[in-house]
Amino acid sequence: MSTTSAEKLYGPIAILGGTGSTGMGLALRWARAGETIIIGSRDVERAQETAAQIKARAGGQANISGMENAEACGAAGILMLTVPFEGQVSLLQHLKPAIRSARILIDATVPLATSIGGRASRTLGVWQGSAAQQAAELVPKGVSVAAAFHNVSASLLNGDDPLDCDVIVCSDDPETTQVVCGLAAKIPGVCAIDGGKLENARVLEQITALLIGLNIRHKGHAGIRITGLPPAAYL
Ligand SMILES: NC(=O)c1ccc[n+]([C@@H]2O[C@H](COP(=O)([O-])OP(=O)(O)OC[C@H]3O[C@@H](n4cnc5c(N)ncnc54)[C@H](OP(=O)(O)O)[C@@H]3O)[C@@H](O)[C@H]2O)c1
């Protein structure tokens, strides 16, 4: 699998909900790796302030800007969705007309029970099978959906140290899986693994609830490592 700049192939990466901890952490890591990043937000000022904060940490060469979510979609080839489950459907419905120029949407949404006042260590059932499959129903034709980054700690992403975890990428399109694996592997310490079809996203989403429970119990920032595969399976 290749780690060629995703921007060279598809254009900038817009992170929708990029003002939150997951989006900011991914933006920081990818900006440091040389990707062009657009922070998306419902509020353009918040997006620009967040972009400036990340640029200050990532270094002067970092190519990062802030836009309202719809404008960010129109300017990007890859969309990274990092909003809480309760906002996923309404945001994608609102953004659908703006998403048409994008090629890939990466979904990290976890359907946590907190969305309805429940526990963070429990998930909700999603009719489509997973939040990622729900997203796939809502994007325009021609936009390929991948599920990834559910099992990475946002706290660690926002730090400066290499991570110690794997990122499993699920998608029904092999080219999309390859591109998203390449982006995951740009985060120091991360190995990316092709996790098969998008329907496997339901497992990735469930694992997050377990990791949150482990973090509460043991006071840590848990991630996952998959062992026993041939070296070629790890990017
Ligand atoms: N935290 C983690 O360690 C972690 C790890 C893996 C996956 N995830 C998943 O990644 C997603 C983002 O997590 P997070 O902790 O970064 O979330 P967050 O900080 O609570 O929210 C991220 C951003 O989403 C936007 N947002 C919030 N509510 C929204 C709504 N109803 N509609 C549209 N946009 C809304 C906000 O941006 P604006 O107000 O600027 O628009 C907010 O800054 C979640 O689905 C989470 O389950 C989290």
The ligand as a MOL file (V3000), in Angstrom:
LIG
                    3D

  0  0  0     0  0            999 V3000
M  V30 BEGIN CTAB
M  V30 COUNTS 48 52 0 0 0
M  V30 BEGIN ATOM
M  V30 1 N -12.8450 11.3480 21.8010 0
M  V30 2 C -12.2530 10.2240 21.3790 0
M  V30 3 O -11.2400 9.7540 21.9500 0
M  V30 4 C -12.7940 9.5230 20.1550 0
M  V30 5 C -12.0510 8.4920 19.5910 0
M  V30 6 C -12.5270 7.8720 18.4410 0
M  V30 7 C -13.7480 8.2680 17.8820 0
M  V30 8 N -14.4600 9.2500 18.4710 0 CHG=1
M  V30 9 C -15.7260 9.6450 17.8320 0
M  V30 10 O -15.4320 10.7690 17.0190 0
M  V30 11 C -16.5190 11.6870 17.0280 0
M  V30 12 C -16.0020 13.0350 17.5510 0
M  V30 13 O -15.5490 12.8830 18.8800 0
M  V30 14 P -15.0790 14.1730 19.7250 0
M  V30 15 O -14.7740 13.6930 21.0850 0
M  V30 16 O -14.0650 14.9330 18.9500 0 CHG=-1
M  V30 17 O -16.4670 14.9980 19.7200 0
M  V30 18 P -16.8160 16.4420 20.2690 0
M  V30 19 O -15.5720 17.1450 20.6960 0
M  V30 20 O -17.9150 16.3100 21.2590 0
M  V30 21 O -17.4590 17.1310 18.9750 0
M  V30 22 C -16.6910 17.4060 17.8280 0
M  V30 23 C -17.2910 18.5860 17.1060 0
M  V30 24 O -18.5300 18.2310 16.5200 0
M  V30 25 C -19.3190 19.3920 16.3490 0
M  V30 26 N -20.6580 19.0720 16.8130 0
M  V30 27 C -21.0570 18.8010 18.0750 0
M  V30 28 N -22.3820 18.5260 18.1090 0
M  V30 29 C -22.8120 18.6150 16.8250 0
M  V30 30 C -24.0930 18.4620 16.2100 0
M  V30 31 N -25.1640 18.1170 16.9190 0
M  V30 32 N -24.1680 18.6420 14.8740 0
M  V30 33 C -23.0880 18.9830 14.1590 0
M  V30 34 N -21.8500 19.1530 14.6840 0
M  V30 35 C -21.7270 18.9670 16.0060 0
M  V30 36 C -18.6830 20.4920 17.1860 0
M  V30 37 O -18.0640 21.4170 16.2870 0
M  V30 38 P -18.6880 22.8600 15.9550 0
M  V30 39 O -19.5390 23.2610 17.1400 0
M  V30 40 O -17.4580 23.6960 15.8180 0
M  V30 41 O -19.4510 22.6780 14.7110 0
M  V30 42 C -17.6300 19.7740 18.0000 0
M  V30 43 O -16.4790 20.5610 18.2580 0
M  V30 44 C -17.6050 11.0720 17.9100 0
M  V30 45 O -18.5530 10.3980 17.1180 0
M  V30 46 C -16.8250 10.1050 18.7840 0
M  V30 47 O -17.6250 9.0170 19.2290 0
M  V30 48 C -14.0000 9.9040 19.5700 0
M  V30 END ATOM
M  V30 BEGIN BOND
M  V30 1 1 1 2
M  V30 2 2 2 3
M  V30 3 1 2 4
M  V30 4 1 4 5
M  V30 5 2 4 48
M  V30 6 2 5 6
M  V30 7 1 6 7
M  V30 8 2 7 8
M  V30 9 1 8 9
M  V30 10 1 8 48
M  V30 11 1 9 10
M  V30 12 1 9 46
M  V30 13 1 10 11
M  V30 14 1 11 12
M  V30 15 1 11 44
M  V30 16 1 12 13
M  V30 17 1 13 14
M  V30 18 2 14 15
M  V30 19 1 14 16
M  V30 20 1 14 17
M  V30 21 1 17 18
M  V30 22 2 18 19
M  V30 23 1 18 20
M  V30 24 1 18 21
M  V30 25 1 21 22
M  V30 26 1 22 23
M  V30 27 1 23 24
M  V30 28 1 23 42
M  V30 29 1 24 25
M  V30 30 1 25 26
M  V30 31 1 25 36
M  V30 32 1 26 27
M  V30 33 1 26 35
M  V30 34 2 27 28
M  V30 35 1 28 29
M  V30 36 1 29 30
M  V30 37 2 29 35
M  V30 38 1 30 31
M  V30 39 2 30 32
M  V30 40 1 32 33
M  V30 41 2 33 34
M  V30 42 1 34 35
M  V30 43 1 36 37
M  V30 44 1 36 42
M  V30 45 1 37 38
M  V30 46 2 38 39
M  V30 47 1 38 40
M  V30 48 1 38 41
M  V30 49 1 42 43
M  V30 50 1 44 45
M  V30 51 1 44 46
M  V30 52 1 46 47
M  V30 END BOND
M  V30 END CTAB
M  END
